Amino acid sequence: MGHTAEVWLVIGAALVAANLPFINERLFVLGPRRDPKSLGWRVLELLVLAALALGLGLLTESRIGQRHPQNWEFYAAAGCLFLTFAFPGFVWRYLRRRR
């Protein structure tokens, strides 16, 4: 797999992971069903999945070549990007009109 494909794989995985807490009612996708799941659980899942997506990105970077050391600005931007990725799921869960 080329470097470009690996980067897009990480971005796609982050996009899916950001929306998972808002799409299903299970705790951490595999846990027991909670109906309705509270916003606190969804935020906790979002933080854990963001850390996993970041870990996947760091693993991919170290696999491609030497891992570049990052400062806090990188992690702040990555967190904002992850929250942006989560926006469609949030809108679907909380802002959509129900009949």
Order of alpha helices (4+ residues) and beta strands (2+ residues): alpha-alpha-alpha-alpha
